[in-house]
Each structure stands twice: as structure tokens, then as C-alpha cells.
Amino acid sequence: MSVKRVLMHIPDIIIAIDGYSSTGKSSFARLIADEFDFLYLDSGALYRGVTLYAIENGLVSGSGKIDVPALEIAMADLDIHFEGHGSRSMTYMGSRCIEKDIRTLQVSGKVSPVAAVPQVRDYVDRKLRELGRRKRVVLDGRDIGTTVFPDAELKIFMVADAAVRAQRRADEMRSKGEEVSYEDVLKNLQERDYIDSHRDASPLAKADDAIVLDNSRMTLQDQMVWIRGIIRDRFNLNGRD
Ligand code: DC
């Protein structure tokens, strides 16, 4: 019997993955979703989608000042959602696929102030909770285990050295054709780390019951081995078929 088959028996749970920017949360969460046939929800993509909308509609200034009243009105009808499953999940705004547009450095440069607006957090939290009701979901973000799903059955908090994270993010962006310098990516990461952990509304923080995963020197495969062990122990799946 394969390990994978054992894990198919995992109960209907919510897996919350939080952590710093570019620790590889979404790649890890997508693989988990594929392996266990869970729904993957990328909370950062929702914040990025709202940010893209705000940029394209002139609701955020060059310095990051946000027209909150106008954004609040717009969010009443703003349809940002996911289509597809696991590693193929894509973010849409209405019928437009925005998966690529939300990953640019321009959006990354504005997303933290937008995500600090309480009304924006309410918008994203509502969407996530609605989708999470079905269970068998894996979500990644900054406050999933602390605020969005404080009762999630499995919480992971991901960390990695800033230099490793910046190199990974720069490589990823370059592989998608975006020209970026390592220094700009590192600066953006450090700024986001600071804003994300110091804002008033749901700051990035490790939940007391989260397990820390430092993947500075781990491959994705190493991480999958790690999580299989955690799940087997946590849900007493040893020896089950
Ligand atoms: O995971 P990401 O880099 O795509 O997230 C983009 C931004 O969204 C990040 O800088 C902080 C914000 N975010 C948040 O505040 N809370 C979440 N649950 C997820 C993301």
C-alpha cells in the first residue's frame, strides 16, 4: 500500500499555512492540495486581486495612499475568485484571468498597504470562510491560523532566510519573463515583512498551535516528506489502509 493511499484517508480538515513572503507557501500548498485532493485557496491572490483593481482604477497613489471609501464601494461588486484545482488553480476577476497580472512587482509594491485596510481584510476573510465551509481545504496567507480559521486542525508557519527567499522569488519572476534585480526583490520582501507584521489589522503572526517549518535548506520534495509524517502522526494514520 502506498503512502499516498494512506493519506487519502485523512479526515475533513482545514490546513492553514502562514508565513513570511516568498517562503514558498503557495507551491507547498498546491502540492498538498494535489496529493490529498483538497481545494487550494491562495489568500494572497485575493489581496493581490483587490490591489490590481485599485491600481487600474486609480484608487492607490504612487506613495501607497488608498482611496478607502471608493474601494469599499467597488468591493461590493468585485468578483475575484478561483477557477481550477490544486496546482492548476488560477485567479480571476470576473471573466478575466489575472493570475499573471497580480504577480508583478508593481502589484507586490502596493499590496501590503492595501492588505492593511480593514475593509479589504473583511472582503477577503468573507470569501475564504465561505469557501472553507466545505472543509478539505488548504489555504496559505499571513493570518489564516490566527484570524480566518483559528480552529483549523493543522497549522503550519513557514519561515526561511531572507536572502534565500529573495533569490527564489527573483528566479521565479525571471522565469516568467519579468526583468528584476535581486536587490529590488529583497527590498520589497523586507518592506512587506515589516508592514505585514506591524499592521494593526491581523498582523502576520504564528498561531500558538502552529508548527514551524524552516525550509531555507529544503526542497519541495523534502517538505512533502515532512508533512506526510506530520499528518500521519497528528491523525493517527500509521498502519491504516
Ligand atoms: O502571499 P503573497 O505574497 O501573494 O501575499 C501578498 C500580500 O498580501 C502580502 O504582502 C500580505 C498580504 N496578505 C495578508 O495580509 N494576509 C494574508 N492572509 C495573505 C496575504
Boltz pocket constraint, residues with backbone or C-beta under 6 A from the ligand:
constraints:
  - pocket:
      binder: B
      contacts: [[A, 21], [A, 22], [A, 43], [A, 44], [A, 45], [A, 47], [A, 48], [A, 108], [A, 111], [A, 112], [A, 115], [A, 116], [A, 140], [A, 141], [A, 142], [A, 143], [A, 144], [A, 192], [A, 196], [A, 202]]
      max_distance: 6.0
